Each structure stands twice: as C-alpha cells, then as structure tokens.
Amino acid sequence: MDENTENWRKYYEKALSRPHHPRTEFVVKSNGSSSKVAVDCGCGTGSDIAYLNEQGFDVFGFDVNEDSISICRERFDSIENVYLQQRSFESFNFETAGIVIANSSLFFADPDAFKSTVKKITSSIAIGGVFAGDFLGYKDSWASGFRVPTSPVTKQELLEIFTDFDILRFNERDEIGKTLIGKEKHWHTYSLVVQRRT
C-alpha cells in the first residue's frame, strides 16, 4: 500500500467517529433557494451527507477515493435520496443545487483545471442557494511540494471567484496545527460560506 492510500485510510478511520461539520447546520438555515438538492464534494465518510439527508435534501456525494465511496455505500445502503459516485471534481456533473459543500476537498482539485472546476460549482448553485468550503492559501505546508498536486489561491482570487455571491462567513487560518491523523503542519486556509444573489 502506498503512502497516499495509507494516509487516507488513517484519515477515514478517524473521520468515521466525527459528526457533521458545524457550519453545515448554518448552511441549511441559510439556503434561500427552493432547491432541496445538496452536493457534498469530497464526501469522505459521509457525516454531512447523513445530516443533509435528515434535513430532507436529495444528496449527491462524490469522492475520488474508492475507500470513501465504499464506506458511504455501506453506510447509506438502505437510505433513499442519497446518490454516490466515485468521481473527481473534474469529472462530476454538477446539477442545479440549493447547497454545495466542499469541506477541505478543493485543496486537492486538479490545479490545471481549477478555474473551470470552480466555475462549474458556482454556476450550479441556485439563486439564493449556498456554497460552503475551504481553500488552500499559499503559506500552507501543502501549497507546494506535497505528495499530490494542490490548488492554492490568494484571498483576492477567492473574492473574485464569488463576485455574484454575498459573503455570509469568511475566516482565514494561518497557524501551526495538527491534521486529523496527528501530523503537525502549517495551516493557511480560507473558509467561507456564500449565498448566490444573481
């Protein structure tokens, strides 16, 4: 087993015990569209899928990692209105949605296709709908020389991406901290929740 696969396995083992992301509740409350469709990009072990489904959404979850989708298929086998695919950002077909979440997953989107990927996401969100996600900053340890390609952005680039959205929450993290599997690194990330207005 290569190092990348082993690290993802360790991550999923830890992630299985975690509840949904706290901001997902805020996202559900903030959805001003009539759409009851939600997309979880890089769905991991499915904690946010479970919560969104409980709130009455049809949830489309995708992840590039086979282990993730296997875990989710087992977890949601008997649950209606959850649709899972092993896909990358670049190959997933985004339908119109009231909610799109990308918790720490856009870090690993293909840098050569990053602009078109983000355009696909923003265009898919219904008017009044909400996007919540995390983006990698250039000071992050993973921004260059990581074991897989990453897609860092500047704050200005990020604000330009979401010019048709109202910013509901915006947070910049710039500090030393640990990953979920206990490895120390420098974190430089932008986390935001935005609502489409046009």
Summary of the structure (lengths in Angstrom):
residues: 198
radius of gyration: 15.9
end to end distance: 46.9
largest distance: 46.9
contacts: 631
relative contact order: 0.17
helix: 32%
strand: 31%
